[in-house]
Amino acid sequence: MGGFSLFHWLVVLIPLAVPLFFIFRKPAAGPNRFGGLPPGMGFGQAISSYFKKYVDFSGRASQSEFWFSALFVALVSIVLYLVDRTATLNGIWSLATFLPSIAMAARRFHDINKSGWHQLLGILFPIGTIAVLVWYCRAPSVDDSRASVF
């Protein structure tokens, strides 16, 4: 039973230190570089937008658009699991919603004036995952006097 080697320390510290670098980095100054404030949406509008912007990684997504879409994907997954316990339909649904979910998350990050690549921090558990969830819940980066409706 020896102590921690350099490799062990790297395995422990990298998942903790890398997210902290991105979390505490100052956001870009000035107005949001990804466009104007997105409109708030109802449930049906959010689902429609989710599928219309299937692989559109540009622009911004409001909190309501993001969370209603996430709710829809989760509810359909639960229903498909109840209908088909072999998870075949759920696997097909997961493949069909993989790219639009990533695109929606990237647009949500754009709404807080962060690059969509920041969602990769979610892989670095636990700090990165917590940071990504907090960023999903943050209010939009407002570049004028209008306010977002959730």
N, C-alpha and C positions, 0 to 999 in steps of 0.2 A: 504494500500500500504506500505509494509515493504521493507526493504533492501534485498540484496542478502543473502541467507542463505549459510551455508557451502556446501550443496548439489549443489546449483546453481553455486558456484565458482568452484566446482569439474567438473561439466558438461562443464563449459567454459574452464577451464585450462588444463584438461587432453588431449583433442584433439589438443591443441596447444603445450603442453610440451612434450608429448611422441614422436611425430615425430622429434622434435628438438634434442632429445637425440640421435636418430639414425642418423640424418642428420649430426651432428657435430662430431660423433664418428670417430676416425681415422681408415682408412682401414688397412687391414692386410699388414704387411711389407713383402717385398720380391716378388718373382715372383707370377704370378696369380696361385692360388691353384686349379683352375678348368680345367687346361689343356692348350694346345697351342692355338695360335691365330687362330680363324676360318677364312676360306676364304670368300672373298666378293662374292656375288651371284647376278645373274640376276633375273628377275621377275619369269620366269618359274622354275629355280632352287630353288628359295626360296619357291614357292608353293609346289614343290615336296618334299623338305626337311620338310616343315610344316606337311605334311601328313605322311611322312615316320617316322618321330620322334613324332608320335601322342601323346604318354605319356612319352617321354624320358626327364627326368628332369636333366640329367647329361650332362656335356660338356658346350660349349659356343655357342652363336648365334651372328653372326655379325649384325651390324646396318642394312645393306641392307636386310639380311634375315628376321629380325624382322619387318622392316617397309614395305617391299613388302608383307609379309604375312598379316600384319594388313590392308594394302590397299585392298588386295584380299578379305578378310573377310568382310570389309565394303562395297565394291562394290557388292559382291554377296548378302549381306543383303538388299542393296538398290534395286537391281533388283528383289529380291523375294518380297519385299514390293510392288513394282509397279505391279508385276504379280498377287499377292494374297493380297488384302487389308484386309482380315480377320486375317492376321498375323500368320496363321497356318504354312505355309512353313517357315516363318522367325523364328518361335519358334523352329521348328525342326532343322533348320540350327544353331540356337544359341546353342541348346543342343549338336549338333554334333561337334561344334567348341569350346565348353567351356574348356574341358581338354587340347586340343592342344594349345589353347591361353595361358592358365596358364603355361604350360610347356615351350612355346616359351618365355614368359616373364621371367621365372626363368632362362633360358639359357642366356637371354639378361643381366640379373643382374650378372650372372656368368662372363660375358664378361668384366664387370667393377670391378670384384673381390669382389662382394657382394653376400650374400646369397639370394636365391630366395624368402625366407620368407619376404624380405623387400617389396615385392609388396603388402603385407597386409597394409602397411602404407597408401596406396591409399584410404582406407576406412575412414581414419581420415582427413576429409575435414576441412579446405582448405590447410593447410600446407603440410600434407602428400601427397595429390594428386599432388601438385605442385612439390614436391621433386621427386616423382615417375616419373613424366613426364620429369623432368630434367635429371634424371638418365637414362631413356630410350634413351635420345639424347646424352649422354656422349660418348666420344671416348673410345675405348677399353683400358683395362689395358694391356699394352704391356710388355711382359716379355723378349723380345729380340729386335733386331734391325729391324725386319720386321714391316711393317705398314699395317693397314687394308685398304681395298679398299671399298668405299661406292658407 
